[in-house]
Amino acid sequence: MVNLGLRWRWVLPVCQVMLAGTLTYTARLQRQVLLAEEQVRETARLPKPGEVPILGWQPIIWDYVPVSAQVLVAIDFPGFVLLAPIALFDAELTPSALFSRGFGLASVFLFWWWVGRWLDFRPAPMLRNRVIRIATASAGLLASMGLGVAIASAFWRHDPVAPLGRLGAAAWCLVGIVVCATTLKRSLLARPRVS
């Protein structure tokens, strides 16, 4: 294999930011097409003079989540999780609103840079202190399990909005649980170093 001198910590985030930007733009276009189609349907549904309007089931488009947005959430769910603390300070700022304002691309870059950095420096242990490693793995395990329970409760409520995004989020929670559990197991079974 030819070594081009490329580092994962730069290749992964750049590719993921390009993908996230493309999916965000595509989701916006899909939503605009749906709104235009709905306006055409609304004008066709208007009663003619002297006609009685027919009241019936009307589709609600405010809960429509484009497929490209669902794929974006499924792939870059950790980026949305990084935005959650920012959204806590202002009720108007949801993670999806922050994502569309450019903060999302920065959080995607940050997460994938961290993953790429981990891939670049795999052989060296990141945390040498056993107690810190155990505490970090335990906190990550609890956070992943809590997030997984919250997502599972949304599935049990049979909420049909964005099933692909929720499935991706559940997969990321499962990855977090497995990584944190194996790190915790290795840390607990490792013999402490004698100085």
C-alpha positions in Angstrom: 0.0 0.0 0.0 1.3 3.4 -0.9 1.7 5.9 1.9 0.4 9.2 0.8 1.1 10.9 4.1 -2.6 11.4 4.8 -3.8 11.4 8.4 -7.1 10.0 9.5 -7.6 13.0 11.7 -7.9 15.2 8.6 -9.3 12.9 6.0 -12.3 11.6 8.1 -13.5 15.1 9.3 -13.2 16.7 5.8 -15.1 13.8 4.2 -17.8 13.8 6.9 -18.2 17.6 6.8 -18.7 17.4 3.0 -21.2 14.6 3.4 -23.1 16.4 6.2 -23.2 19.6 4.1 -24.5 17.8 1.1 -27.2 16.0 3.1 -28.2 19.2 4.9 -28.6 21.0 1.5 -30.5 18.0 0.1 -32.8 17.9 3.1 -33.6 21.6 2.6 -34.4 21.0 -1.1 -36.6 18.1 -0.3 -38.5 20.2 2.3 -38.9 23.0 -0.2 -40.3 20.6 -2.9 -42.8 19.2 -0.3 -43.9 22.7 0.7 -44.4 23.7 -3.0 -46.4 20.6 -3.7 -48.5 21.3 -0.6 -49.2 24.8 -1.8 -50.3 23.4 -5.2 -52.6 21.0 -3.4 -54.0 23.7 -1.2 -54.9 25.9 -4.2 -56.5 22.9 -6.0 -58.6 22.2 -2.8 -60.0 25.7 -2.5 -63.8 25.6 -2.9 -65.3 27.4 -5.9 -67.8 30.2 -5.2 -71.0 28.7 -3.9 -69.5 25.4 -3.1 -69.3 23.9 0.4 -65.8 23.1 1.5 -65.2 19.4 2.3 -63.7 18.9 5.7 -61.7 15.8 6.1 -58.3 14.5 7.0 -55.5 16.9 6.0 -51.9 15.7 5.9 -49.7 17.5 8.3 -46.4 18.5 6.8 -44.8 20.2 9.9 -43.6 16.8 11.1 -42.1 15.7 7.8 -38.4 14.8 8.1 -36.7 14.4 4.7 -34.9 11.1 4.1 -31.6 12.8 3.7 -32.0 14.5 7.1 -32.7 11.1 8.6 -29.5 9.7 7.0 -27.6 12.7 8.3 -28.8 12.0 11.9 -28.0 8.3 11.5 -24.5 8.9 10.4 -23.5 12.0 12.4 -25.6 11.4 15.6 -22.6 12.1 17.9 -22.4 15.6 16.3 -26.0 16.2 17.4 -25.1 14.9 20.9 -22.3 17.5 21.1 -24.8 20.2 20.3 -27.2 19.2 23.1 -25.5 21.2 25.9 -25.6 24.4 23.8 -29.4 23.8 23.2 -30.0 23.6 26.9 -29.3 27.3 27.4 -32.0 28.4 24.9 -35.3 26.6 24.4 -35.6 28.0 20.9 -32.3 26.4 19.8 -32.9 22.8 19.2 -29.9 20.6 18.1 -31.4 20.5 14.6 -31.7 24.3 14.5 -28.1 24.6 15.6 -27.0 22.1 13.0 -28.6 24.1 10.2 -26.9 27.3 11.4 -23.4 25.8 10.9 -22.7 24.7 14.4 -23.5 21.1 13.3 -20.7 21.1 10.7 -18.3 22.2 13.4 -19.5 19.5 15.8 -19.2 16.9 13.0 -15.7 18.0 12.2 -14.8 17.9 15.9 -16.2 14.4 16.5 -14.6 12.9 13.4 -11.3 14.7 14.1 -11.3 13.0 17.5 -12.0 9.6 15.9 -9.3 10.2 13.3 -6.8 11.2 16.0 -7.7 8.0 17.8 -7.1 6.0 14.6 -3.8 7.7 14.0 -2.4 7.1 17.5 -4.0 3.7 18.2 -1.0 1.8 19.5 -0.4 4.3 22.4 -2.9 4.2 25.2 -4.7 7.5 25.6 -5.2 7.4 29.3 -2.4 5.8 31.3 -4.0 6.4 34.7 -6.2 3.4 35.6 -8.6 5.3 37.8 -9.3 8.0 35.2 -9.8 5.3 32.6 -12.3 3.4 34.8 -14.1 6.7 35.6 -14.2 7.8 32.0 -15.4 4.4 30.7 -18.1 4.2 33.4 -19.4 7.7 32.6 -19.5 6.9 28.9 -21.2 3.6 29.5 -23.9 5.3 31.7 -24.4 8.1 29.2 -24.7 5.7 26.3 -27.1 3.5 28.1 -29.3 6.5 29.2 -29.4 7.8 25.7 -30.2 4.3 24.4 -33.1 4.1 26.8 -34.4 7.5 25.8 -34.3 6.5 22.1 -35.9 3.1 22.8 -38.8 4.8 24.6 -39.4 6.8 21.5 -39.6 3.6 19.5 -42.1 2.1 22.0 -44.3 5.1 21.7 -44.6 4.3 18.0 -43.6 7.7 16.9 -43.3 7.5 13.1 -41.2 10.6 12.6 -37.7 10.0 11.4 -37.4 6.2 12.0 -34.1 6.0 10.1 -32.5 8.7 12.2 -33.6 7.0 15.4 -32.3 3.7 14.2 -28.9 5.3 13.5 -28.9 7.0 16.9 -29.7 3.6 18.5 -26.8 2.0 16.6 -24.4 4.8 17.8 -25.6 4.2 21.4 -24.9 0.5 21.0 -21.4 1.3 19.7 -20.9 3.6 22.7 -22.0 0.9 25.1 -19.7 -1.8 23.5 -16.7 0.5 23.4 -17.1 1.8 27.0 -17.9 -1.7 28.3 -14.8 -3.3 26.7 -12.6 -0.4 28.0 -14.1 -0.7 31.5 -13.5 -4.5 31.4 -9.9 -4.1 30.3 -9.3 -1.4 32.9 -10.7 -3.5 35.7 -8.9 -6.6 34.7 -5.6 -4.9 34.1 -3.0 -5.2 36.8 -2.0 -1.9 38.4 1.5 -0.7 37.5 4.0 -0.8 40.3 6.2 2.3 40.4 
